[in-house]
Amino acid sequence: MTPQTGLIELLFEKAEAYGQTTLELTKLKVLKTTTHVATSLITRLSVIIMLSIFVLVFNIGIALLLGELLGKTYYGFFIIAAFYLVAGIIFHFFLRKWIQKPVSELIIRQALQ
């Protein structure tokens, strides 16, 4: 074996070790990013769920109050449903880009950290 062959084999061994180390480092970075995004989303989802429950119970209370004031309980529920129909239409046509862009940027920002 010539000294040059030994150097080439050593170079290949070091390149292989470097490649394996880089692969492991990449795996760890992906794991860190995935964990960060997942925990952030879980935290935000739990807050959203709690706020949704609050809004649901609050809306039932308002619907019952309006129904009592109008004489028929179901009138209050119809009024609340009509309010959400109008709000949904406004969100669909006018505010969708205001919600979609910040959420997309949040996910991308979380993924890049």
Beta strands, then each sheet from edge to edge (+ up, - down):
end
